[in-house]
C-alpha cells in the first residue's frame, strides 16, 4: 500500500516508522509545516514531499494524520472524500459534532477510519480485558482512572483553546474515557450515560465559564446507566513526585484488575489482579506498544477492510468529553 503521512513531528514519524517497518505499506508522500521535518522524513523513507492539500487529494490508499487537533476533522474529511482511509492522532476532533462529521464521512466513503487510541493496545490492557470478559470478577461496579503528566505539552498550540479544543481533558482524558468504555464493553451511546459531573482547574483556580484558557487539572465522574460509576482525573504539571502517574482500576464483586505505569514511566506498564489483600501479576514490561495501533490499522486496511460501524464509538467518547467540559 502507498500511504501519505501528514505531520511528521516525533509522533507522526514514530507511527510512520512503525507502519513502514511492518512491511504493510510504504510512505509515498509526506507533508509538514516544518520544511526541515518533511525533508528529513522524505530522506528516511524515500517519499516525496508534498503540500498538505496535495497529500489529502492524492488518491493514495490511506493517510496518517498527526497535526494539531484543530486540523484533524477537516483534514480527515478531505482525505475520506477523496477515497482514502484515515488513521488520525487523538482526539479525532475537538467536539462530538466534529467527530460525528468525520465518522459520517468515513461511512459515506466506505473507508476504514482509525484513531491512535494507543493504550487499548498495551499487553497489560489485553490481559485485563481477558479477565474482565471472563466474568471472573463478578459484577463490575466501579472504575477509577488517572493520567497525570508532570511536564505537560511543550507546544504552544496545546494551550490555545481554539487549536486544541481543551486542555488536559481532551489531551489525556480522551485516553481515560476510551479505555474505561473499551474495557467495560460499553457502546457509549448517549443513552448509556446517566450523568457526568466535573471540576476543572487552571493554575490551581477553578474554571468557571472561561474560554480563554485551558484546564491543567480535571476531576470527573461518569455514571453509566445500569452500570458502574467511573471516576477520572488528569493533569498537566502536577507535583506528582515522578514523571507520570497513569493507572486504571476496575472493581468487581469478586475481585479487581489494575493497570499501572512502572516507576513513573510513560512507556512501561504492568497489569495486576487483586483479590482481597493479595495481588497476582497479569502482564509485565517490556512491551513495545507505541506504534501498535497504527500497525493494526494498516493490517486491517491491507486486508481490504472498509468502514467499520464500531467507529461510532468515537462519537460516544467525544460526547463524554463534551459533557466533562459542560458543552
C-alpha positions as YAML, in Angstrom:
chain: A
units: angstrom
residues:
- id: 1
  name: UNK
  ca: [0.00, 0.00, 0.00]
- id: 2
  name: UNK
  ca: [1.02, 3.60, -0.54]
- id: 3
  name: UNK
  ca: [0.31, 5.98, 2.31]
- id: 4
  name: UNK
  ca: [0.64, 9.69, 2.96]
- id: 5
  name: UNK
  ca: [1.92, 10.99, 6.28]
- id: 6
  name: UNK
  ca: [0.60, 14.43, 7.20]
- id: 7
  name: UNK
  ca: [2.51, 15.82, 10.17]
- id: 8
  name: UNK
  ca: [5.89, 14.20, 10.76]
- id: 9
  name: UNK
  ca: [6.93, 15.55, 14.12]
- id: 10
  name: UNK
  ca: [8.11, 12.99, 16.65]
- id: 11
  name: UNK
  ca: [4.83, 11.11, 16.99]
- id: 12
  name: UNK
  ca: [3.98, 11.28, 13.29]
- id: 13
  name: UNK
  ca: [7.41, 9.99, 12.36]
- id: 14
  name: UNK
  ca: [7.23, 7.27, 15.02]
- id: 15
  name: UNK
  ca: [3.96, 5.98, 13.53]
- id: 16
  name: UNK
  ca: [5.42, 6.27, 10.03]
- id: 17
  name: UNK
  ca: [8.42, 4.17, 11.04]
- id: 18
  name: UNK
  ca: [6.24, 1.54, 12.70]
- id: 19
  name: UNK
  ca: [3.99, 1.12, 9.67]
- id: 20
  name: UNK
  ca: [6.85, 1.07, 7.18]
- id: 21
  name: UNK
  ca: [8.83, -1.40, 9.30]
- id: 22
  name: UNK
  ca: [5.82, -3.74, 9.33]
- id: 23
  name: UNK
  ca: [6.16, -4.21, 5.57]
- id: 24
  name: UNK
  ca: [2.45, -3.50, 5.12]
- id: 25
  name: UNK
  ca: [2.89, -0.15, 3.37]
- id: 26
  name: UNK
  ca: [5.36, 2.41, 2.13]
- id: 27
  name: UNK
  ca: [5.44, 6.16, 2.55]
- id: 28
  name: UNK
  ca: [4.58, 7.76, -0.78]
- id: 29
  name: UNK
  ca: [4.09, 11.37, 0.33]
- id: 30
  name: UNK
  ca: [4.96, 13.36, 3.44]
- id: 31
  name: UNK
  ca: [3.89, 16.86, 4.44]
- id: 32
  name: UNK
  ca: [4.59, 19.10, 7.41]
- id: 33
  name: UNK
  ca: [4.51, 22.79, 8.23]
- id: 34
  name: UNK
  ca: [8.21, 22.42, 9.01]
- id: 35
  name: UNK
  ca: [10.17, 22.03, 5.75]
- id: 36
  name: UNK
  ca: [13.03, 20.51, 7.74]
- id: 37
  name: UNK
  ca: [10.78, 17.83, 9.28]
- id: 38
  name: UNK
  ca: [9.25, 16.98, 5.91]
- id: 39
  name: UNK
  ca: [12.67, 16.77, 4.24]
- id: 40
  name: UNK
  ca: [14.02, 14.53, 7.00]
- id: 41
  name: UNK
  ca: [11.02, 12.17, 6.77]
- id: 42
  name: UNK
  ca: [11.32, 12.04, 2.98]
- id: 43
  name: UNK
  ca: [15.03, 11.27, 3.17]
- id: 44
  name: UNK
  ca: [14.38, 8.49, 5.65]
- id: 45
  name: UNK
  ca: [11.67, 6.76, 3.63]
- id: 46
  name: UNK
  ca: [12.21, 7.75, 0.01]
- id: 47
  name: UNK
  ca: [8.84, 9.52, -0.05]
- id: 48
  name: UNK
  ca: [8.16, 12.73, -1.92]
- id: 49
  name: UNK
  ca: [7.48, 15.99, -0.10]
- id: 50
  name: UNK
  ca: [4.04, 17.44, -0.80]
- id: 51
  name: UNK
  ca: [1.81, 20.20, 0.47]
- id: 52
  name: UNK
  ca: [-0.99, 19.20, 2.83]
- id: 53
  name: UNK
  ca: [-3.59, 19.77, 0.11]
- id: 54
  name: UNK
  ca: [-1.65, 17.71, -2.42]
- id: 55
  name: UNK
  ca: [-1.35, 14.85, 0.04]
- id: 56
  name: UNK
  ca: [-5.01, 14.93, 1.09]
- id: 57
  name: UNK
  ca: [-6.24, 14.77, -2.51]
- id: 58
  name: UNK
  ca: [-3.63, 12.37, -3.91]
- id: 59
  name: UNK
  ca: [-5.85, 9.27, -4.01]
- id: 60
  name: UNK
  ca: [-3.44, 7.09, -2.03]
- id: 61
  name: UNK
  ca: [-4.56, 4.00, -0.12]
- id: 62
  name: UNK
  ca: [-4.59, 5.94, 3.13]
- id: 63
  name: UNK
  ca: [-3.42, 8.95, 5.12]
- id: 64
  name: UNK
  ca: [-1.89, 9.09, 8.60]
- id: 65
  name: UNK
  ca: [-2.64, 12.42, 10.29]
- id: 66
  name: UNK
  ca: [-0.52, 13.80, 13.15]
- id: 67
  name: UNK
  ca: [-1.21, 17.54, 13.08]
- id: 68
  name: UNK
  ca: [-2.64, 19.94, 15.72]
- id: 69
  name: UNK
  ca: [-6.08, 18.89, 16.95]
- id: 70
  name: UNK
  ca: [-7.98, 21.76, 15.34]
- id: 71
  name: UNK
  ca: [-6.99, 20.47, 11.91]
- id: 72
  name: UNK
  ca: [-7.90, 16.81, 12.37]
- id: 73
  name: UNK
  ca: [-11.58, 16.85, 11.44]
- id: 74
  name: UNK
  ca: [-11.27, 18.91, 8.27]
- id: 75
  name: UNK
  ca: [-8.19, 17.04, 7.08]
- id: 76
  name: UNK
  ca: [-9.75, 13.65, 7.79]
- id: 77
  name: UNK
  ca: [-12.96, 14.54, 5.94]
- id: 78
  name: UNK
  ca: [-10.98, 15.82, 2.95]
- id: 79
  name: UNK
  ca: [-8.97, 12.60, 2.76]
- id: 80
  name: UNK
  ca: [-12.06, 10.43, 3.12]
- id: 81
  name: UNK
  ca: [-13.93, 12.43, 0.47]
- id: 82
  name: UNK
  ca: [-11.02, 11.67, -1.86]
- id: 83
  name: UNK
  ca: [-11.35, 7.95, -1.27]
- id: 84
  name: UNK
  ca: [-8.55, 7.44, 1.22]
- id: 85
  name: UNK
  ca: [-8.66, 5.57, 4.51]
- id: 86
  name: UNK
  ca: [-7.60, 7.60, 7.56]
- id: 87
  name: UNK
  ca: [-5.59, 6.95, 10.70]
- id: 88
  name: UNK
  ca: [-5.56, 10.02, 12.96]
- id: 89
  name: UNK
  ca: [-3.94, 11.02, 16.20]
- id: 90
  name: UNK
  ca: [-6.34, 11.52, 19.08]
- id: 91
  name: UNK
  ca: [-8.50, 13.41, 19.51]
- id: 92
  name: UNK
  ca: [-10.14, 12.78, 16.15]
- id: 93
  name: UNK
  ca: [-11.83, 16.16, 16.58]
- id: 94
  name: UNK
  ca: [-12.43, 18.87, 19.17]
- id: 95
  name: UNK
  ca: [-16.12, 18.15, 19.80]
- id: 96
  name: UNK
  ca: [-18.66, 15.37, 19.42]
- id: 97
  name: UNK
  ca: [-20.25, 17.21, 16.48]
- id: 98
  name: UNK
  ca: [-16.93, 17.39, 14.63]
- id: 99
  name: UNK
  ca: [-16.26, 13.74, 15.47]
- id: 100
  name: UNK
  ca: [-19.65, 12.70, 14.11]
- id: 101
  name: UNK
  ca: [-18.93, 14.58, 10.87]
- id: 102
  name: UNK
  ca: [-15.72, 12.58, 10.36]
- id: 103
  name: UNK
  ca: [-17.45, 9.27, 11.11]
- id: 104
  name: UNK
  ca: [-20.23, 10.18, 8.68]
- id: 105
  name: UNK
  ca: [-17.63, 10.96, 6.01]
- id: 106
  name: UNK
  ca: [-15.98, 7.57, 6.57]
- id: 107
  name: UNK
  ca: [-19.38, 5.88, 6.29]
- id: 108
  name: UNK
  ca: [-20.21, 7.71, 3.04]
- id: 109
  name: UNK
  ca: [-16.83, 6.90, 1.54]
- id: 110
  name: UNK
  ca: [-16.88, 3.34, 2.92]
- id: 111
  name: UNK
  ca: [-13.28, 3.75, 4.08]
- id: 112
  name: UNK
  ca: [-11.55, 2.47, 7.19]
- id: 113
  name: UNK
  ca: [-11.20, 5.06, 9.94]
- id: 114
  name: UNK
  ca: [-8.76, 4.59, 12.82]
- id: 115
  name: UNK
  ca: [-7.66, 6.74, 15.75]
- id: 116
  name: UNK
  ca: [-4.43, 6.35, 17.71]
- id: 117
  name: UNK
  ca: [-6.02, 5.24, 20.98]
- id: 118
  name: UNK
  ca: [-2.78, 3.53, 21.80]
- id: 119
  name: UNK
  ca: [-3.49, 2.40, 25.37]
- id: 120
  name: UNK
  ca: [-6.05, -0.08, 24.02]
- id: 121
  name: UNK
  ca: [-3.09, -1.91, 22.51]
- id: 122
  name: UNK
  ca: [-0.97, -2.44, 25.63]
- id: 123
  name: UNK
  ca: [-0.26, -6.04, 26.53]
- id: 124
  name: UNK
  ca: [-1.43, -5.07, 30.02]
- id: 125
  name: UNK
  ca: [-4.77, -3.85, 28.64]
- id: 126
  name: UNK
  ca: [-5.29, -7.08, 26.71]
- id: 127
  name: UNK
  ca: [-4.60, -9.09, 29.87]
- id: 128
  name: UNK
  ca: [-7.12, -7.04, 31.85]
- id: 129
  name: UNK
  ca: [-9.72, -7.30, 29.10]
- id: 130
  name: UNK
  ca: [-9.42, -11.08, 29.14]
- id: 131
  name: UNK
  ca: [-10.15, -11.22, 32.88]
- id: 132
  name: UNK
  ca: [-12.99, -8.69, 32.67]
- id: 133
  name: UNK
  ca: [-14.63, -10.51, 29.76]
- id: 134
  name: UNK
  ca: [-14.39, -13.86, 31.56]
- id: 135
  name: UNK
  ca: [-16.83, -12.74, 34.24]
- id: 136
  name: UNK
  ca: [-14.48, -13.98, 36.97]
- id: 137
  name: UNK
  ca: [-14.61, -10.64, 38.77]
- id: 138
  name: UNK
  ca: [-18.37, -10.76, 39.17]
- id: 139
  name: UNK
  ca: [-20.34, -7.58, 38.66]
- id: 140
  name: UNK
  ca: [-18.13, -4.61, 37.82]
- id: 141
  name: UNK
  ca: [-19.47, -1.66, 39.76]
- id: 142
  name: UNK
  ca: [-16.67, 0.93, 39.80]
- id: 143
  name: UNK
  ca: [-13.70, 2.10, 37.74]
- id: 144
  name: UNK
  ca: [-11.06, 4.63, 38.71]
- id: 145
  name: UNK
  ca: [-8.66, 6.04, 36.09]
- id: 146
  name: UNK
  ca: [-5.96, 8.72, 36.22]
- id: 147
  name: UNK
  ca: [-3.32, 10.25, 33.96]
- id: 148
  name: UNK
  ca: [-1.05, 12.91, 35.48]
- id: 149
  name: UNK
  ca: [1.74, 14.24, 33.25]
- id: 150
  name: UNK
  ca: [4.24, 16.11, 35.42]
- id: 151
  name: UNK
  ca: [5.56, 18.03, 32.40]
- id: 152
  name: UNK
  ca: [2.61, 18.92, 30.22]
- id: 153
  name: UNK
  ca: [2.83, 19.56, 26.48]
- id: 154
  name: UNK
  ca: [5.74, 21.54, 25.07]
- id: 155
  name: UNK
  ca: [3.97, 23.06, 22.05]
- id: 156
  name: UNK
  ca: [2.02, 26.33, 22.47]
- id: 157
  name: UNK
  ca: [-0.99, 25.17, 20.43]
- id: 158
  name: UNK
  ca: [-1.93, 22.69, 23.18]
- id: 159
  name: UNK
  ca: [-2.76, 25.65, 25.43]
- id: 160
  name: UNK
  ca: [-4.75, 27.57, 22.82]
- id: 161
  name: UNK
  ca: [-8.45, 26.60, 23.23]
- id: 162
  name: UNK
  ca: [-9.24, 27.19, 19.56]
- id: 163
  name: UNK
  ca: [-6.40, 24.99, 18.35]
- id: 164
  name: UNK
  ca: [-6.62, 22.26, 20.96]
- id: 165
  name: UNK
  ca: [-10.29, 22.08, 21.84]
- id: 166
  name: UNK
  ca: [-9.35, 21.98, 25.53]
- id: 167
  name: UNK
  ca: [-6.53, 21.17, 27.91]
- id: 168
  name: UNK
  ca: [-5.59, 18.03, 29.80]
- id: 169
  name: UNK
  ca: [-9.08, 16.52, 29.42]
- id: 170
  name: UNK
  ca: [-9.01, 16.34, 25.63]
- id: 171
  name: UNK
  ca: [-5.28, 15.53, 25.63]
- id: 172
  name: UNK
  ca: [-5.12, 12.88, 28.36]
- id: 173
  name: UNK
  ca: [-8.73, 12.36, 29.41]
- id: 174
  name: UNK
  ca: [-9.62, 11.11, 25.94]
- id: 175
  name: UNK
  ca: [-7.43, 8.08, 26.60]
- id: 176
  name: UNK
  ca: [-9.05, 7.53, 30.00]
- id: 177
  name: UNK
  ca: [-12.62, 7.75, 28.76]
- id: 178
  name: UNK
  ca: [-11.88, 5.49, 25.81]
- id: 179
  name: UNK
  ca: [-10.07, 2.95, 27.98]
- id: 180
  name: UNK
  ca: [-12.91, 2.85, 30.50]
- id: 181
  name: UNK
  ca: [-15.61, 2.37, 27.90]
- id: 182
  name: UNK
  ca: [-13.49, -0.09, 25.92]
- id: 183
  name: UNK
  ca: [-12.75, -2.33, 28.91]
- id: 184
  name: UNK
  ca: [-16.30, -2.13, 30.20]
- id: 185
  name: UNK
  ca: [-17.61, -3.15, 26.78]
- id: 186
  name: UNK
  ca: [-19.84, -0.09, 26.66]
- id: 187
  name: UNK
  ca: [-21.00, 1.22, 23.29]
- id: 188
  name: UNK
  ca: [-21.03, 4.72, 24.81]
- id: 189
  name: UNK
  ca: [-24.23, 5.80, 23.13]
- id: 190
  name: UNK
  ca: [-25.83, 8.87, 24.64]
- id: 191
  name: UNK
  ca: [-28.41, 6.61, 26.30]
- id: 192
  name: UNK
  ca: [-25.63, 4.76, 28.16]
- id: 193
  name: UNK
  ca: [-24.59, 7.89, 30.06]
- id: 194
  name: UNK
  ca: [-26.80, 8.74, 33.01]
- id: 195
  name: UNK
  ca: [-24.84, 11.69, 34.42]
- id: 196
  name: UNK
  ca: [-21.50, 13.46, 34.11]
- id: 197
  name: UNK
  ca: [-20.10, 15.86, 36.70]
- id: 198
  name: UNK
  ca: [-16.70, 17.54, 36.70]
- id: 199
  name: UNK
  ca: [-14.43, 20.20, 38.19]
- id: 200
  name: UNK
  ca: [-11.81, 21.88, 36.01]
- id: 201
  name: UNK
  ca: [-8.86, 23.98, 37.21]
- id: 202
  name: UNK
  ca: [-6.19, 26.18, 35.68]
- id: 203
  name: UNK
  ca: [-3.14, 27.09, 37.77]
- id: 204
  name: UNK
  ca: [-4.98, 25.95, 40.89]
- id: 205
  name: UNK
  ca: [-8.09, 28.07, 40.31]
- id: 206
  name: UNK
  ca: [-11.49, 26.71, 39.25]
- id: 207
  name: UNK
  ca: [-12.52, 27.45, 35.68]
- id: 208
  name: UNK
  ca: [-15.99, 28.91, 35.60]
- id: 209
  name: UNK
  ca: [-17.14, 29.64, 32.09]
- id: 210
  name: UNK
  ca: [-13.80, 30.97, 30.86]
- id: 211
  name: UNK
  ca: [-12.96, 30.18, 27.25]
- id: 212
  name: UNK
  ca: [-9.61, 31.98, 27.02]
- id: 213
  name: UNK
  ca: [-7.57, 29.38, 28.92]
- id: 214
  name: UNK
  ca: [-7.47, 25.60, 29.07]
- id: 215
  name: UNK
  ca: [-7.61, 23.42, 32.16]
- id: 216
  name: UNK
  ca: [-4.48, 21.81, 33.59]
- id: 217
  name: UNK
  ca: [-6.31, 19.62, 36.11]
- id: 218
  name: UNK
  ca: [-9.68, 17.91, 35.91]
- id: 219
  name: UNK
  ca: [-11.67, 15.51, 38.07]
- id: 220
  name: UNK
  ca: [-14.81, 13.93, 36.66]
- id: 221
  name: UNK
  ca: [-17.42, 11.31, 37.45]
- id: 222
  name: UNK
  ca: [-19.37, 9.42, 34.81]
- id: 223
  name: UNK
  ca: [-22.42, 7.39, 35.85]
- id: 224
  name: UNK
  ca: [-23.33, 4.73, 33.29]
- id: 225
  name: UNK
  ca: [-26.97, 3.74, 33.15]
- id: 226
  name: UNK
  ca: [-27.47, 0.40, 34.83]
- id: 227
  name: UNK
  ca: [-23.72, 0.01, 35.25]
- id: 228
  name: UNK
  ca: [-20.65, 1.14, 37.15]
- id: 229
  name: UNK
  ca: [-19.55, 4.58, 38.22]
- id: 230
  name: UNK
  ca: [-16.36, 5.80, 36.53]
- id: 231
  name: UNK
  ca: [-14.10, 8.39, 38.17]
- id: 232
  name: UNK
  ca: [-11.44, 10.15, 36.12]
- id: 233
  name: UNK
  ca: [-8.59, 12.52, 36.96]
- id: 234
  name: UNK
  ca: [-5.96, 14.02, 34.69]
- id: 235
  name: UNK
  ca: [-3.50, 16.88, 34.78]
- id: 236
  name: UNK
  ca: [-0.50, 18.67, 33.34]
- id: 237
  name: UNK
  ca: [2.36, 19.92, 35.52]
- id: 238
  name: UNK
  ca: [1.04, 18.38, 38.73]
- id: 239
  name: UNK
  ca: [3.51, 17.92, 41.58]
- id: 240
  name: UNK
  ca: [3.30, 14.16, 41.19]
- id: 241
  name: UNK
  ca: [6.72, 13.19, 42.56]
- id: 242
  name: UNK
  ca: [7.51, 11.39, 39.31]
- id: 243
  name: UNK
  ca: [7.23, 11.96, 35.57]
- id: 244
  name: UNK
  ca: [3.80, 10.41, 35.20]
- id: 245
  name: UNK
  ca: [1.07, 8.69, 37.18]
- id: 246
  name: UNK
  ca: [-1.05, 6.50, 34.90]
- id: 247
  name: UNK
  ca: [-3.48, 3.95, 36.30]
- id: 248
  name: UNK
  ca: [-6.82, 2.28, 35.60]
- id: 249
  name: UNK
  ca: [-8.56, 0.12, 38.18]
- id: 250
  name: UNK
  ca: [-11.78, -1.86, 37.71]
- id: 251
  name: UNK
  ca: [-13.57, -3.21, 40.77]
- id: 252
  name: UNK
  ca: [-15.93, -6.18, 40.79]
- id: 253
  name: UNK
  ca: [-17.79, -8.07, 43.45]
- id: 254
  name: UNK
  ca: [-15.24, -10.93, 43.25]
- id: 255
  name: UNK
  ca: [-12.01, -9.01, 42.68]
- id: 256
  name: UNK
  ca: [-10.32, -6.24, 40.74]
- id: 257
  name: UNK
  ca: [-7.83, -5.63, 37.94]
- id: 258
  name: UNK
  ca: [-5.43, -2.71, 37.72]
- id: 259
  name: UNK
  ca: [-3.22, -1.15, 35.06]
- id: 260
  name: UNK
  ca: [-0.35, 0.99, 36.31]
- id: 261
  name: UNK
  ca: [2.78, 2.61, 34.96]
- id: 262
  name: UNK
  ca: [6.08, 1.43, 36.43]
- id: 263
  name: UNK
  ca: [8.27, 3.88, 38.38]
- id: 264
  name: UNK
  ca: [6.73, 6.94, 36.77]
- id: 265
  name: UNK
  ca: [7.41, 5.74, 33.22]
- id: 266
  name: UNK
  ca: [5.36, 6.90, 30.24]
- id: 267
  name: UNK
  ca: [6.14, 3.63, 28.46]
- id: 268
  name: UNK
  ca: [6.30, 0.71, 30.92]
- id: 269
  name: UNK
  ca: [3.06, -0.78, 32.24]
- id: 270
  name: UNK
  ca: [2.00, -3.72, 34.32]
- id: 271
  name: UNK
  ca: [-1.38, -5.28, 34.94]
- id: 272
  name: UNK
  ca: [-2.38, -6.97, 38.18]
- id: 273
  name: UNK
  ca: [-5.32, -8.86, 39.59]
- id: 274
  name: UNK
  ca: [-6.37, -8.15, 43.16]
- id: 275
  name: UNK
  ca: [-8.34, -10.46, 45.43]
- id: 276
  name: UNK
  ca: [-8.78, -9.06, 48.92]
- id: 277
  name: UNK
  ca: [-5.30, -8.15, 50.08]
- id: 278
  name: UNK
  ca: [-3.47, -10.39, 47.60]
- id: 279
  name: UNK
  ca: [-2.11, -9.43, 44.18]
- id: 280
  name: UNK
  ca: [-1.19, -11.59, 41.18]
- id: 281
  name: UNK
  ca: [0.61, -10.30, 38.07]
- id: 282
  name: UNK
  ca: [-1.16, -10.39, 34.71]
- id: 283
  name: UNK
  ca: [1.39, -8.62, 32.49]
- id: 284
  name: UNK
  ca: [4.79, -7.00, 32.95]
- id: 285
  name: UNK
  ca: [7.08, -4.88, 30.78]
- id: 286
  name: UNK
  ca: [8.85, -4.75, 28.41]
- id: 287
  name: UNK
  ca: [6.17, -4.21, 25.79]
- id: 288
  name: UNK
  ca: [6.87, -2.40, 22.51]
- id: 289
  name: UNK
  ca: [3.41, -0.89, 22.08]
- id: 290
  name: UNK
  ca: [3.95, 2.65, 20.75]
- id: 291
  name: UNK
  ca: [3.11, 2.06, 17.07]
- id: 292
  name: UNK
  ca: [0.86, -0.96, 17.62]
- id: 293
  name: UNK
  ca: [-2.42, 0.87, 16.95]
- id: 294
  name: UNK
  ca: [-1.08, 2.31, 13.67]
- id: 295
  name: UNK
  ca: [0.17, -1.08, 12.51]
- id: 296
  name: UNK
  ca: [-3.13, -2.72, 13.45]
- id: 297
  name: UNK
  ca: [-4.97, -0.16, 11.27]
- id: 298
  name: UNK
  ca: [-2.55, -0.74, 8.39]
- id: 299
  name: UNK
  ca: [-3.01, -4.51, 8.70]
- id: 300
  name: UNK
  ca: [-6.77, -4.17, 8.57]
- id: 301
  name: UNK
  ca: [-6.51, -1.84, 5.59]
- id: 302
  name: UNK
  ca: [-4.19, -4.21, 3.72]
- id: 303
  name: UNK
  ca: [-6.73, -6.97, 4.33]
- id: 304
  name: UNK
  ca: [-9.36, -4.99, 2.45]
- id: 305
  name: UNK
  ca: [-11.40, -3.78, 5.40]
- id: 306
  name: UNK
  ca: [-13.62, -0.79, 4.73]
- id: 307
  name: UNK
  ca: [-15.88, 1.25, 7.03]
- id: 308
  name: UNK
  ca: [-16.31, -0.32, 10.45]
- id: 309
  name: UNK
  ca: [-19.54, 0.67, 12.28]
- id: 310
  name: UNK
  ca: [-17.56, 0.44, 15.53]
- id: 311
  name: UNK
  ca: [-16.19, 3.87, 14.58]
- id: 312
  name: UNK
  ca: [-19.41, 5.18, 16.07]
- id: 313
  name: UNK
  ca: [-17.86, 4.55, 19.48]
- id: 314
  name: UNK
  ca: [-15.61, 7.54, 18.79]
- id: 315
  name: UNK
  ca: [-18.68, 9.79, 18.93]
- id: 316
  name: UNK
  ca: [-19.66, 8.30, 22.28]
- id: 317
  name: UNK
  ca: [-16.24, 9.02, 23.75]
- id: 318
  name: UNK
  ca: [-16.34, 12.57, 22.37]
- id: 319
  name: UNK
  ca: [-19.80, 13.03, 23.88]
- id: 320
  name: UNK
  ca: [-18.45, 12.17, 27.34]
- id: 321
  name: UNK
  ca: [-15.59, 14.66, 26.81]
- id: 322
  name: UNK
  ca: [-18.09, 17.33, 25.79]
- id: 323
  name: UNK
  ca: [-20.11, 16.72, 28.93]
- id: 324
  name: UNK
  ca: [-16.99, 16.91, 31.11]
- id: 325
  name: UNK
  ca: [-16.45, 20.34, 29.57]
- id: 326
  name: UNK
  ca: [-20.11, 21.22, 30.12]
- id: 327
  name: UNK
  ca: [-20.85, 21.83, 26.46]
...
